[in-house]
Amino acid sequence: MIAAVCGAVLLYLFLAWLLGVAPRPDEATSDQQKLLADMVKIALGLAAGVGAAVALIVGYRRARVEEAGSHRDDRRLFSSRYQEAAELLGHDKAAVRLAGIYAMSRLADDWSEQRQQCIDVLCAYLRLPYDPPNSDPGEREVRLTVIRLITAHLRPSATRPWRGHDLEFTGTVFDGGDFRDVEFSGGSVDFGGAVFSSGTVSFANAVFSSGTVNFENAVFSGGTTEVGAGTVFSGGPVDFDAPSTSASPSSPAAPSPSSAASPAAKSTSSAQSSPAAPST
């Protein structure tokens, strides 16, 4: 404010000198006094404009600095949450690991910049060695929770969807899982080498579109895998090359999953297809 007033006074004196007008009103004629009044208005207006421009520049720079600081604080907070969730996932107790699963899922919702990384961690947990008959009693619940959280973010009702991100289930042992009504779109979905060993895994009404789907060398044995008439493969390559199937003693021979995609072993579907494969 003081700088603006000083600037106005200096500008007034400069204009008075430039126009040859006496700067003191008592020494000027009536015409000169009127001119002096106009000069004062001009000087004050210019000073106010300059002051406003300076204030805008200073405010903008301050806002940028505060925004950068806030962004750094957010990254620091997200990194801390990520580390804490990862530590929980490695705990010996299933209940603690379950808390880590939920923590990582919430972080994926909040941290859009690193959402794929959080999803990768959840998928990596499923890829850990797993022997259903001999595993920790609580481990199955932890794994089913991972599947439940992932699929919940892939359904049309998801408020913060994870569609468009990559999902890698290579070599995962599935002894259950509900993939009904999910939409795999815009990213790659890799079930290569996955083992569907027991329990029921349902893909009823699932939609695989606009991405890469891979079931190469997947093993279907000892459980039930539901595909159903509502399952749709469209708009991207679907790979069922060299599948492996094994019939369980209590069920008929499991059909090859290639029958659920196309007559060929490896195909790219450009139009919607709704395969009606029986449960395996």
N, C-alpha and C positions, 0 to 999 in steps of 0.2 A: 504494500500500500504506500509506504513512504517513498519507495523507488518510483512508483507511478506518479505521485505528486511532484517529486523533483523533476521527473522527465517532462511533466506538463509545464512546469515553470521554465525550464530550459527551452522547451519548444516555443513557448510564448515569447520569450526574450529574443529567440532567433528570428521568429516571424516579424516581430516589431522592428528589429534591426533591418531585416530584409526589405520591409515595406517602407522604411523611413518614418515610422510612427513613434512618437515619444512613449516610452513604456509606462510612464506615470500618468494616470488619468487627469490629474489637476493641471498638467502641462499640455494637454491635447485639446483640440477644438472639438465641437460637437460631432462633426463627421468622423474625426479620428477616434473619439470615444466610442462611437457606434462600431467602428472597425475593430477597436480593441476588444469590445464585447464579443464580436464574432470570432475574433482570434482566440479568445479565452475558451469559447465553446468548442472550436476546432481542436485546440490543444488538449482540452479535457477528453474529448471524444477519442482522439488518437491515443492518448495515454491509456484510456479505459480499454480500447481495443487491443493495444499491445499487452496490457496487463492480463486481459482475459486469455490471449493466445499463450502467454507464458504460463499461466495457471493451468491451461489445458495440457500443455506439453509436460509440465511437471507432474500433473495428475496421471497422465498416460504412462509416463516412465515409472511412477510409483506403483501403478496397478500391474504393470508388466513384471516388476521386481517381486511384488507380492504373489502374483500368479506362479512365477517360476519357483518361489519358495514353497508355495502350497503344493505344487506338483512334486517337488523333491520330497516333501513330507509324506505325500501319498505313496510314492514309490518306496520310501523307507518303511512305511507302515505295512504295505502289501508284502514287501520282502520279509519282514518280520513274521507276518501271518503265514507265509509260505513255509518258512523254516520251521515254525512251530507245528504246522500241520504235518510236514514231512517227518518230523521226529515222532509224532504220535503214531504215524503209520508203521513205524519200525518197532513199536512196543511189543512186549511179550504177551500182554493180556489182550484178548479179543475186544473187550469193552473199550479199551483205550484206542485200539486201532479203529474201531467203529466211530469214535469221536473224531479221529483224524480224517476219516472219509468224509464226514459231514463238513468239517472245517475246510477241506480242500474244495468241496463242491461249492460252498458259499463264497470262497475266494474266487473261484472261476466265474461266478455270477458278477462279482464286484470288480474284478480286474480284467477288463476287456482286452487290454494290451497283451496280457500273458495268459489268456483263457486257454489257448491251445496247449500251453505247457502244463497247466493244471489238469486238463483232460488227459494228457499223455501220462501224467503220474497215476491217475485213476486206472487207466488201461494197463499201465505197467504193473500195478498191483495184481490185476487179474492174471497177468502172464507169469506170475511167480509160480514155482513148482507147487503142485497141489495134487494130493492123493485123497480123494473123498472118503474112502473107507477108513483111512488111518490118520486123518487130519484132526486138529484141535476141534472139539465140539462147537466152539463159537466161530470158527473160521468160515464155515459155510454161510452163516448169517452175515458176516462181514462182506463176503464176496457177492451174495445176493443183493446186499444194500448198494454196493457199487453199481451193479447192473440196474437196479431200480432207479438210482439217482441219474444215471446216464440216460436211460430211456425216458424218464420223466421230462428231461430237457429236449427230447427229440419229438415229442408229441405236439399236435397242433395247439393244445391248451397251455403250453409252456409260456410263462411270462417273460423269461429270459432264455430264449432257445439257444441250443448249441448246434443247430443245424449249420452245415457248411464247414464244419471242422472235421479233421481226420480222426478216425477211430481205428486203433490197431489192436486186434485181438489175436494176433498170430500165436499159435501154440497154446492158447488158453484152454484150460479144462473146464467145461461147463457141466455142472450137475443140476441145472435148473436156470431159469431166467425168463422174464416176461418181456418180449420185444413186440408185443401186439400194438398195432396202430401207430408205430413209430414211423418217422419220415427220415430216411437216410438220404440227404440231398446236398449237393454242392461240395462234397469232400470224398475222400477215399474211406471205404469200410473194408477192413482186411480180416477175414476169418481163416486165412491160410494156415493149414496145419492144426486148426483148432480141434479139440476132442469133445464131442457131445456124448458123455459117457453114461450118465444116469439122470434121473429126474425128468422134468418136462421143460423143454425150451420151445417157446411159441413165437412164431413170426407171423401169426395170423393178421391179415390186413396191413402188414408192413409195406411201406413204399420205398423202393430203392430207385432213386432218380438223379440225373444230372451229376453223376459221380462214378467212381470206380468201385466195383464190388468184387471181392475175391474170396472164394471158398476153396481154393486149390489145396488138394491134399487134406481136406478136412475129414475127420473120422467120426462117423455116426454109429454108436454102439451102446447097447445096454440101457437106453433110455428112449424117450419119445421126443421127436422134433416135429413140431406142427408148422406147416407152411400154409395150406388152405387156399381156397379159391380167391380170397381177397388180397393175396400178396401180389404186388406189382413190381416188375423190373422194367425200367424205361429210361431212355435218354443217356445211357452210359454203358461202358463195357462191363459185362458180367462174366467172371471167370470161374468155371467149375472143372478145370483141367485136372485130370488124374485124381478123382475123388476116391476115398477109401471108405467102405462101409462094412459093418459087421453086425450080424443079427444077434439079438439077445435071445436067450433060451425061451423067454415067455412071449415073444412076439415074432411075427413073420419077418422074412428077410427085408431089410431096409432098402427102399428104392434109392437109386442114385440121385443125388440132388440136382444133377444136370437136367433131369426131366422137369424140374421146377423152373428152369430158366429158358431152355430152348433145346431142339433136337441135337444141336451140335455140342461138342464138349466145351468149346470156348466160343462165346458169341458176344456181339455188341448189339444191344436192343435199341432201336431208334423209335419204336412205337410201343405203346403200353401193351403189356401182356399179363394176364392174370392166370398163373399156373394153378392147377388144382391137384397138388400132390398129396397123397395120403400121409398120415402120420407115420414117422419112422420110429 
